[in-house]
Every structure is written in C-alpha cells, then in structure tokens.
C-alpha cells in the first residue's frame, strides 16, 4: 500500500507512522518501507489497509494523545504520480 512521504518519520534508520486506534488515541507504528512512488512510500509491513494514519499535525501528535480524527482522501498533490 502507498502512504504519503510526509506521514513517515525516520529515527536512526527505522521508519514510523502515527496511527489512530479505535479509542481515538495516537499510537506509533514501526513500518517496513519499499520504493518511493512519486510523493508516496510503498509500505511493505507494519500497517494494514484498515489502519488510520495521521496526515496533519505530526509535530503535535504524541503517543497516547486523544484526537478527533477526520477521514480525508489523500490530496492529489501529495501523490505526484
């Protein structure tokens, strides 16, 4: 599956994304990445298609924080393909 590059954080060679669980809490997920496709990463492991990821406010998101998620389509300008 493809996820926007800006949703992925790199920390000492490992890659993470913030997800939102059923209780609206932010969680950190380690992911395995493949190739870049336009402005997106190919995620090869660590996420399922049902996982909601944080697209905006990454600098404010912290594990355990309760958020009010809003589902959005990934903007066309982030895809770049």
C-alpha positions in Angstrom: 0.0 0.0 0.0 1.1 3.6 -0.6 1.3 6.2 2.1 2.3 9.9 1.8 6.0 10.5 2.3 5.2 13.3 4.8 3.4 10.8 7.1 6.6 8.8 7.6 9.2 9.7 10.2 12.7 8.4 10.2 14.5 7.8 13.5 18.0 6.4 13.4 17.4 4.2 10.4 13.9 3.0 11.4 10.7 4.3 10.0 7.5 5.1 11.9 4.0 6.4 11.3 1.4 7.7 13.7 -1.9 5.8 13.7 -5.2 6.4 15.4 -6.8 3.5 17.2 -10.5 2.8 17.8 -10.3 4.8 21.0 -9.1 7.8 19.1 -5.6 7.6 20.7 -2.4 8.2 18.7 0.0 5.2 18.5 3.4 4.8 16.9 3.9 2.0 14.4 7.2 0.8 13.0 6.9 0.2 9.3 9.0 -1.5 6.7 9.3 0.6 3.5 9.9 -0.3 -0.1 10.4 2.0 -3.0 9.3 5.7 -3.3 6.5 6.2 -5.9 6.0 9.9 -6.6 5.4 11.6 -3.2 4.4 8.3 -1.6 6.2 5.3 0.1 5.4 1.7 -0.6 4.7 0.2 2.8 5.7 -3.4 2.9 4.9 -4.2 6.5 3.7 -2.8 9.9 0.3 -1.5 8.7 -2.9 -2.9 7.4 -5.3 -1.3 4.9 -7.7 -0.5 7.8 -5.2 1.5 9.8 -5.9 5.2 10.0 -2.7 7.3 9.9 -2.0 10.9 10.9 -1.6 13.1 7.9 -1.7 16.6 9.5 -0.3 17.8 12.8 2.6 15.3 13.0 4.6 17.7 15.2 1.8 17.9 17.7 0.9 14.2 17.7 2.2 12.2 20.7 1.6 8.5 21.6 -1.4 8.3 23.9 -2.9 11.7 22.8 -6.6 11.6 22.2 -7.5 13.2 18.9 -10.7 13.9 16.9 -9.9 12.2 13.7 -11.4 13.3 10.4 -11.1 10.8 7.5 -9.8 12.5 4.3 -8.7 11.4 0.8 -5.0 11.8 0.2 -4.6 15.1 -1.7 -3.6 14.7 -5.4 -0.6 17.0 -4.9 0.9 14.5 -2.4 0.7 11.6 -4.8 2.7 13.2 -7.7 2.0 10.2 -10.0 
